[in-house]
Amino acid sequence: MFPDLIDPFFLVINIFLAIGLVFFERKNPTAALGWILILFAIPIIGFILYLLFGQNFYKRKLFRMKAQDDQYLHQLIGEQKRELTSRELILPDRALEPYRGMMEMFLENSMSYLSRSNRVDLYTDGHDKFDALFAAIRGARDHVHLEYYIIRDDRLGNELLSLLKEKAREGVEVRLLYDAVGTRFNKRKVRDLQHAGVRVAVFFPSLIGPLNFRINYRNHRKIAVIDGKTGFIGGFNIGVEYLSEGPLGYWRDTAIRIHGDGVWSLQVRFFLDWSYATKESPHLAHRYFPELEGGNATPMQVVSSGPDARWNQIKEGYLKMINSARKNVFIQTPYFIPDESVSDALRIAALSGVDVRIIFPTKPDHPFVYWSSYSYIGDLLEAGVRAYTYEKGFIHSKTIVVDGLVSSVGSANWDVRSFRLNFEANAFVYDPELARGMETAFMEDLPGCKELTLAAYRNRSLRVKFKESISRLFSPLL
């Protein structure tokens, strides 16, 4: 009798969920159809999976500034748009002129201020990056603001927390924001931080203890701001695996350090996220935005995206870069699950004679995502895209560099989750010197890779084809 009651109950629930998917949540049609099939094919399990992964985010603007700050930013953005279109804004390299439209797009779709007085340093190894980050924190005199998806409870994570407590005891303002799914600190660790004077905030904490149903819509950003003068952004989280001490071996990632007014954009992003997590109104005091020396060098825009936004700003930046390419497009990503627009852009670029190359891992940290990535890359090989599996260890870098002129470094993977479901932040840098550095790093990675040729892909085993088919079937739901 009990099963007789269960079936009608879940049938009614599935019908209402299906109605919500189609009429209210306005999901991507492919994802909506996938969820509908799962709900009716495996009713009980499908219902649980939807609770964990499928709930849509209400499209409202979560992160707000005070009215006067917001008005000032609108004025600043409006002035920059006028300068760009009138050519009053002078770029440091004439080769960057074709990218004025991209700069204007980011001003429009994400209010991303174009900073022009920056020095940028590139990091591709965890030891170098964390040495630089820890040195900057040790030298802090006013404040340290950190925002990371993952902070491990391991040697590196605890070294960072000890340093933060030390700086807080010295009187430096220390704020630490982490994601509730990516980072699992126990209450004692949080109390120790707070007792030392570190202010701690958690993004989307669980409402019922360790069980967190909000697996989607995570804060995946990796941002550090020290004294409003130095900033870091990239793919590195905090943990010993990022020092190549984990089971996947050598860890290849990318981050940049910024000195200049580009740090101000990281600071605003941090305060908006902090404000949402703590419900405090952001207070953008002058001490957080000190006057900096600089010149007309290294223009950049820090672009944020998330499920609360009207557009997919970082993905649109990727598309703009691909469509602007005349010579080459070099991409590194741990996960490659593109939507149709990205696949089409890469295919069209390759068919147009652009040298398109993608490096992705051969060692999966998430097998389901890996085999889905493998299938999507396989689709592009016939168009002339060249793909390489990273054999030296694990590649976690999330980058694109185009024509040795423009590059992007940040937290956003080349997948649906980063494009639509998570809160991400990338730096789009208009600087031939940095682009050449990233291009060199890409070429230096190739000897540690194995090229996936079209012939090899076509001759893959039935077992691989089966893994691909199953993984790809579920990829729109990721």
Secondary structure, DSSP 8 states (H G I E B T S, - for coil): -HHHHHHHHHHHHHHHHHHIIIIIS---HHHHHHHHHHHHHSHHHHHHHIIIII-----S------HHHHHHHHHHHHHHHHHHHHT-S--S-GGGGGGHHHHHHHHHHH----B-BEEEEEE-SHHHHHHHHHHHHHT-SSEEEEEES-B-SSHHHHHHHHHHHHHHHTT-EEEEEEETTT----HHHHHHHHHTT-EEEEES--SBTTB-S--SS-B---EEEETTTEEEEES--BSGGGGT-STT-EEE--EEEEEETHHHHHHHHHHHHHHHHH-------GGGS------SB--EEEEEE-TTSSS-HHHHHHHHHHHH-SSEEEEE-S-EE--HHHHHHHHHHHHTT-EEEEEEESS-SSHHHHHHHHHHHHHHHTTT-EEEEE-SEEE---EEEETTTEEEEES--EEHIIIIISBEEEEEEE-HHHHHHHHHHHHHHGGGEEEE-HHHHHT--HHHHHHHHHHHHHGGG-
